[in-house]
Amino acid sequence: MTARKKVELLAPAGNREKLEIAIHYGADAVYLGGQDFSLRSFADNFTLAEIRDAIGLAHAHRVKLYVACNIYPRNDQQESIREYLEGLGKMGPDAVIISDPGVILTALHLIPHIPIHLSTQANTTNYQSALFWSKQGVQRINVARELSLNEIEVIASQCPVEIEAFVHGAMCISYSGRCLLSSFLTQRDSNRGSCSHPCRWRYAVVEASRPGQYMPIAEDQRGTYIFNSKDLCMIDYIPEMVAAGITSLKIEGRMKGIHYLASTVKVYREAIDTYYQNPSTYTPKEDWIEELGKINHRGYSTGFYLGDPDQTLPNYDKTDLASAYKFVGKVITSDGPWQATVEVRNKVFADDRIEILPQNGPVRKGMIQEIVDPQGQPSTFAQPGWKVKMTTNTNTSPNDLIRRKE
């Protein structure tokens, strides 16, 4: 029996900055979308020229790059998709992520040299489906979120394709993300990238003869998120996911901020590396759990993986667990011991106590000792959008993030 390759850590890259952050904190591969034909129309996304540059940057750091083209298109989009795929084929991404059989057929014809990864939108829930897609030329399948680890293991053992599965991030209320609520309520088609996320809205029941009287669905007379699922977090179960035959562990979140991205990529990078150092003794570190708790989330669960029905119940207690930490800024350059140029994202003051999220190792605590404003003058504060010189009592590296506890 040949040894399996080390499992891949796959991170979202919603724009150029997020791509740089994912690379900085240790992603093995990234996935992104163009300005058309991916399922995140409201992410910044990439033009074809920007995709070409992104591929160059990723490959320079030995990071793979996959481009999402996973909408379910209509007839009037067919020619545009052909042109788009032809453009991608000239750039050489490491794969194109597709869900629609017609787009797969087009890609196989136009860009046979680019591997095809099947999106979770394709609802692959069994090994016969996986075998079907394998025979169509698909090289990797992102299996349906509804599967248990046992079911995934059967698929992996019965089919030669690579298996990709989500390890962290938002869950969807609908079957493999295919939802019509957004189309009904806002005329925005979630299956073509324009989801308005009505499952996150606040709802209550009104009885017809009592207009204006909002009946509580859960515990709050103002209503609750009746569809709201908890976020997925599988940090405790890296060994089980590897044992199931999963090739790539995917972090959800092309539209999330860089604080979320940095924290999740850093934690799962360290977790995967720790597992491979000694698989039999893998135990999640307390600081990993603490770090994942510092980003906004809806409570964590193990989703469908472990067959525990309590993990997939709606989150009636809390709509969101807001982080107690404010993202302050990103290090642009290191200018010497304890000195850095920082791009400020939220107002910060001299003497603020801060945390540095380094590329490797534990979070470093420190204090801002001095701020020099964009005009070169000492300042007691820095505003969002400023690029300032900052002196702290700890060292930083470019792309390290700075935050403070509120």
C-alpha positions in Angstrom: 0.0 0.0 0.0 1.4 3.4 -1.0 1.4 6.2 1.5 -1.2 8.9 0.9 -0.1 12.4 0.0 -0.4 15.0 2.8 -3.9 16.4 2.9 -4.3 19.7 1.1 -5.4 22.9 2.9 -7.6 24.8 0.5 -8.5 28.4 1.3 -10.8 31.1 -0.2 -9.4 34.1 -2.0 -12.2 36.6 -2.7 -9.7 39.3 -4.0 -6.0 40.0 -4.4 -5.5 40.9 -0.7 -7.2 37.7 0.5 -5.0 35.7 -1.9 -1.9 37.2 -0.3 -3.2 36.5 3.2 -4.1 32.9 2.4 -0.6 32.4 1.0 1.1 34.1 3.9 -0.6 32.0 6.5 0.1 28.7 4.8 -2.6 27.6 2.4 -1.5 24.8 0.0 -4.1 25.9 -2.5 -6.6 28.7 -3.0 -9.9 29.0 -4.9 -11.2 32.2 -6.4 -13.9 33.3 -8.9 -13.9 35.6 -11.9 -16.4 38.4 -12.2 -18.7 36.1 -14.0 -19.9 32.5 -13.6 -18.9 31.9 -10.0 -21.3 31.6 -7.1 -20.2 34.7 -5.3 -21.2 37.7 -7.4 -20.9 40.1 -4.5 -17.3 39.2 -3.7 -14.7 41.5 -5.3 -13.6 38.7 -7.6 -11.0 38.8 -10.4 -10.9 40.0 -14.0 -9.2 37.7 -16.4 -6.1 39.8 -16.2 -6.2 39.7 -12.4 -6.6 35.9 -12.6 -3.5 35.6 -14.7 -1.6 37.7 -12.1 -3.0 35.7 -9.3 -1.9 32.4 -10.9 1.6 33.8 -11.2 1.7 34.9 -7.6 0.3 31.6 -6.3 2.7 29.5 -8.4 5.6 31.6 -7.3 4.9 30.5 -3.8 4.2 26.9 -4.8 0.5 27.3 -4.1 -2.1 25.8 -6.4 -5.0 28.0 -7.7 -8.4 26.8 -8.7 -11.0 29.0 -10.5 -14.7 28.6 -9.8 -17.0 28.5 -12.8 -19.8 26.8 -10.9 -23.0 28.5 -11.7 -26.0 26.8 -13.4 -26.1 28.9 -16.5 -29.0 29.6 -18.8 -29.1 29.4 -22.6 -28.1 33.0 -23.2 -24.8 32.5 -21.2 -23.4 29.6 -23.2 -21.2 31.6 -25.6 -19.9 33.8 -22.8 -18.9 30.7 -20.8 -17.1 29.3 -23.9 -15.1 32.5 -24.2 -14.4 32.6 -20.5 -13.1 29.0 -20.4 -10.9 29.6 -23.5 -9.4 32.6 -21.6 -8.7 30.5 -18.5 -7.2 27.7 -20.6 -4.5 30.1 -21.8 -3.5 31.0 -18.2 -3.0 27.6 -16.7 -4.9 27.4 -13.4 -4.5 24.2 -11.6 -8.2 23.3 -12.0 -11.6 24.8 -12.9 -14.4 24.2 -10.4 -17.6 23.3 -12.2 -21.1 22.1 -11.2 -23.1 22.1 -14.5 -22.7 19.1 -16.8 -23.0 21.3 -19.9 -20.1 23.5 -18.6 -18.1 20.3 -18.0 -18.7 19.2 -21.5 -17.6 22.6 -22.8 -14.5 22.6 -20.7 -13.5 19.1 -21.7 -13.7 20.2 -25.4 -12.1 23.6 -25.1 -9.5 23.2 -22.3 -8.8 19.4 -21.9 -5.4 20.2 -20.4 -7.0 21.9 -17.3 -8.3 19.5 -14.6 -11.9 19.7 -13.6 -13.0 19.8 -10.0 -16.7 19.1 -9.4 -18.4 21.7 -7.1 -20.4 20.7 -4.0 -23.4 22.2 -5.9 -23.5 19.0 -8.0 -24.9 17.1 -5.0 -22.5 14.1 -5.1 -23.8 11.8 -2.3 -22.8 8.3 -3.4 -20.0 6.4 -5.0 -22.0 5.6 -8.1 -22.4 9.3 -8.8 -18.7 9.7 -8.2 -17.8 6.9 -10.6 -20.1 8.6 -13.2 -18.3 11.9 -12.9 -14.9 10.2 -12.9 -15.8 8.6 -16.3 -16.7 12.1 -17.6 -13.2 13.3 -16.9 -13.7 14.9 -13.4 -10.5 14.6 -11.3 -11.8 15.8 -8.0 -15.2 15.9 -6.3 -16.2 18.3 -3.5 -18.7 16.0 -1.9 -22.1 17.1 -0.7 -22.2 18.7 2.8 -25.0 16.3 3.8 -22.6 13.3 4.0 -21.2 11.6 7.1 -17.5 10.7 7.3 -18.5 7.1 6.9 -20.3 7.8 3.7 -17.3 9.8 2.4 -15.0 7.0 3.2 -17.0 4.6 1.0 -17.0 7.0 -1.9 -13.2 7.5 -1.5 -12.6 3.7 -1.4 -14.8 3.0 -4.4 -13.7 5.8 -6.8 -10.4 6.9 -8.2 -11.1 10.7 -8.0 -9.7 13.0 -5.3 -12.2 13.9 -2.6 -12.6 17.4 -1.3 -14.7 18.3 1.8 -15.3 21.4 3.9 -13.5 21.6 7.2 -14.7 25.0 8.4 -17.1 27.8 7.7 -20.8 28.7 7.1 -23.3 25.9 6.3 -26.3 26.3 4.0 -29.9 25.5 4.9 -30.5 24.0 1.5 -29.4 20.7 -0.2 -25.8 21.2 -1.2 -26.4 24.9 -1.3 -29.0 24.8 -4.0 -31.7 27.2 -2.7 -34.7 29.0 -4.2 -35.5 31.3 -1.3 -33.5 34.1 -2.6 -35.1 33.9 -6.0 -38.6 33.9 -4.5 -38.1 36.7 -2.1 -35.6 39.1 -3.8 -35.5 37.9 -7.5 -31.8 37.1 -7.0 -30.8 33.6 -8.1 -28.5 31.9 -5.6 -27.7 29.2 -8.2 -26.2 31.9 -10.4 -24.2 33.7 -7.7 -26.6 36.3 -6.5 -27.9 34.9 -3.2 -29.3 37.5 -0.8 -29.0 35.1 2.1 -32.7 35.2 3.3 -31.9 32.3 5.6 -30.0 34.8 7.8 -32.9 37.2 8.1 -34.9 37.6 11.3 -38.4 36.0 11.1 -41.5 35.9 13.3 -45.0 34.5 12.8 -48.1 36.7 12.4 -51.6 35.3 12.8 -54.0 36.7 10.1 -56.6 38.2 12.4 -53.9 39.8 14.7 -51.8 42.1 12.4 -48.8 43.6 14.0 -48.6 40.9 16.8 -45.4 39.0 16.2 -45.4 35.5 17.8 -42.1 34.2 19.0 -40.8 31.1 17.1 -38.1 30.4 19.6 -37.4 32.5 22.7 -37.5 36.0 21.5 -40.7 38.0 20.6 -38.7 39.8 17.9 -38.3 36.6 16.0 -35.2 34.5 15.3 -33.2 33.0 12.5 -35.4 30.0 12.0 -33.2 28.6 9.2 -29.8 29.6 10.7 -27.3 26.8 10.9 -24.3 26.8 13.0 -20.9 27.2 11.4 -18.8 24.1 10.7 -15.7 23.5 12.7 -13.8 20.2 12.4 -10.6 21.2 14.2 -11.1 18.3 16.6 -11.4 15.7 13.8 -8.5 16.2 11.4 -7.4 12.5 11.9 -10.9 11.2 11.1 -11.2 13.4 8.0 -7.8 12.1 6.7 -8.7 8.5 7.6 -11.9 8.9 5.5 -9.8 9.4 2.4 -10.3 13.1 2.0 -7.7 14.7 -0.3 -8.4 18.4 0.4 -9.8 20.2 3.4 -11.6 23.3 2.3 -12.3 26.5 4.2 -15.5 28.3 3.3 -15.6 32.0 2.9 -14.7 34.0 -0.2 -16.8 36.9 1.1 -15.4 36.8 4.6 -12.8 39.4 5.8 -9.1 38.9 6.1 -9.2 38.5 9.9 -11.4 35.4 9.4 -9.2 34.1 6.6 -5.9 34.6 8.5 -7.2 33.0 11.7 -8.7 29.9 10.0 -5.8 29.3 7.6 -3.2 29.7 10.3 -5.1 27.4 12.8 -5.8 24.6 10.2 -2.2 24.9 8.8 -0.8 24.3 12.3 -3.4 21.5 13.0 -2.6 19.6 9.8 1.2 19.9 10.3 0.8 18.8 13.9 -1.2 15.8 12.9 1.4 14.6 10.4 4.2 15.0 12.8 2.6 12.3 15.0 -0.8 11.1 13.9 -1.4 8.9 16.9 -1.1 11.7 19.4 -3.1 14.4 17.7 -4.9 16.6 20.1 -6.2 20.1 19.3 -4.3 22.8 21.1 -6.2 25.2 23.4 -4.8 28.2 21.5 -6.3 26.9 18.2 -9.8 26.7 19.8 -9.3 30.2 21.3 -8.2 31.6 18.0 -11.2 30.3 16.2 -13.4 31.8 18.9 -11.9 35.2 18.2 -13.6 35.5 14.7 -17.3 36.1 14.1 -19.3 32.9 13.9 -22.8 31.5 14.5 -21.7 28.9 17.1 -19.7 25.8 15.9 -20.8 22.3 15.0 -19.6 19.2 13.3 -22.3 19.4 10.7 -23.4 16.0 9.3 -20.0 14.4 9.5 -20.5 12.4 12.8 -24.1 11.5 12.4 -25.1 13.5 15.4 -28.6 15.1 14.8 -28.0 17.7 17.5 -25.2 19.2 15.4 -27.5 20.2 12.6 -30.3 21.8 14.5 -30.9 25.5 13.8 -29.1 27.9 16.0 -32.0 29.3 18.1 -30.0 30.6 21.0 -27.7 33.1 19.3 -27.8 34.6 15.8 -24.1 35.5 15.8 -21.2 35.3 18.2 -19.5 38.6 17.5 -15.8 38.7 18.1 -14.5 40.6 21.1 -11.5 41.6 18.9 -11.3 44.5 16.5 -9.2 44.1 13.4 -6.8 47.1 13.6 -4.6 46.8 10.5 -2.3 44.9 8.3 1.5 45.1 8.3 2.7 46.4 4.9 6.5 46.4 5.6 8.8 45.7 8.5 11.0 48.8 9.0 13.4 47.5 11.6 13.2 46.1 15.1 9.7 46.7 16.5 8.8 49.1 13.7 6.4 48.6 10.8 4.4 50.4 8.2 0.7 49.5 8.9 -2.4 49.9 6.7 -5.0 50.9 9.3 -8.6 49.4 9.0 -10.1 50.6 12.3 -9.2 53.5 14.5 -6.4 52.8 16.9 -4.6 54.8 19.5 -1.0 55.0 20.8 -0.8 52.9 24.1 -3.4 50.5 22.8 -2.7 46.9 23.8 -2.7 44.7 20.7 -2.2 41.2 19.4 -0.1 40.3 16.4 -1.2 37.3 14.4 2.1 36.0 13.1 2.7 33.6 10.2 3.9 30.9 12.6 3.7 30.3 16.3 1.4 31.7 19.0 -0.2 35.1 19.0 2.1 37.8 20.2 0.8 40.4 22.7 2.1 43.9 22.7 1.5 47.6 22.9 1.5 50.4 20.4 4.3 52.7 21.6 4.3 55.3 18.8 2.3 56.3 15.7 3.6 58.5 12.9 0.9 59.7 10.6 1.0 59.8 6.8 2.5 63.3 6.9 5.4 62.1 9.0 4.1 63.7 12.2 3.7 62.0 15.6 0.1 61.2 16.4 -1.9 59.8 19.3 -4.2 57.9 16.9 -4.6 56.5 13.4 -7.7 56.6 11.3 -9.0 53.9 8.9 -7.3 54.2 5.5 -4.1 55.7 6.9 -0.7 54.2 6.2 1.3 54.9 9.3 4.6 54.1 10.9 4.0 52.2 14.0 6.4 51.2 16.8 5.4 48.3 19.1 7.2 46.2 21.6 7.1 43.1 19.3 8.4 42.3 15.9 6.1 41.9 12.8 6.4 40.6 9.3 4.6 41.8 6.1 1.0 40.6 5.9 0.8 40.0 9.7 -2.5 41.2 11.1 -2.9 43.4 14.1 -6.0 43.5 16.4 -7.1 44.7 19.8 -9.6 43.5 22.3 -12.6 45.8 22.5 
